[in-house]
Amino acid sequence: MTNIAPQRVSRLVNGRGKSLRVSFEFFPPRTEEMERSLWDAIERLAPLHPHFVSVTYGAGGSTRERTHATVKRILEETALTPAAHLTCVDATRDEVDAVVRNYRDIGVKHIVALRGDPAGGLGAPYAPHPGGYENAAELVAGIKRIGDFEVSVSAYPEKHPDSRHGNVDLDMLQAKVDAGATRAITQFFFENDLYFQYVDRVRSRGIDIPIVPGIVPVQNFRQVKNFAERCGTFIPNWLAERFEGLDDDVSTRKLVAAAIAAEQVFNLADRGVTDFHFYTMNRADLVFAICHMLGLRPAEKVAA
């Protein structure tokens, strides 16, 4: 019988023989039910030994205490390496610096530094706080002044919604790297060519930090579509067609979502990508399935 299994990615290794690494993003819970969902997801994904897990930070520090509590609990109760998100929206430098020192004091060594969305939400005009950091590059520099943190920043294959053109984004990425950033994580995207075209532009500027693709498994197509429209991510027709008629069919929608995300990740790996950052939406099932198809296994099963 002919072997029809896809010969794409061997276990833990991409098509070019390089080891794969994953990281997972969570958001701090607002309710007890969301708290249970978050920790169910963390417990499910932790055995895959991600490179790090990140915890988001709401606009204007609106989730500051919940973000801090979640990061602290990850440090205390798991073997995971947490990266705490931090923004400079609607906060003075002293307020932001206090958060950084707090993270340093509890043992956080990695911060994801973001300008942050305006307090009015995506689409609202952005204005720096009169006594705050002007932008993400200044925020990175402020973080590095306080401690020897690893600092990751954002990147935009399809242009930041506030940027007039792509060169503005590249100028800002360069400024963030000059300030001390050592990794960029992209906004999610669905057309891999857009990612590679962006990486080529970044490299042509002499920027050599890792540009880690952000992957969002589509748990809810309408929700993702709405968010994509606000943040400038292109939704291709083929993606909409694959979810057509599945609004009330959750089980089929999950299968389709897993297949699409796995397809995207396999293609990226085949083309040399080794690191992947998954926006989990605090749910583990799709992300775990995709990682399984990549060849990632819980440690105890690997040893068996």
DARA-V536456 format. One line per field, one symbol per residue. burial: # if it has 24 or more other C-alpha atoms within 12 Angstrom, else .. A space follows every 50 residues. Layout:
# DARA-V536456
burial->???
This chain:
# DARA-V536456
burial->.......##..####....##########.......###.########## ##############.##########....############.#.###.## ####..#############......#.##..#############.##.## ############......########################.###.##. ##....#.#############..##.##..#####...##..#....... ..##################.##########################... ....
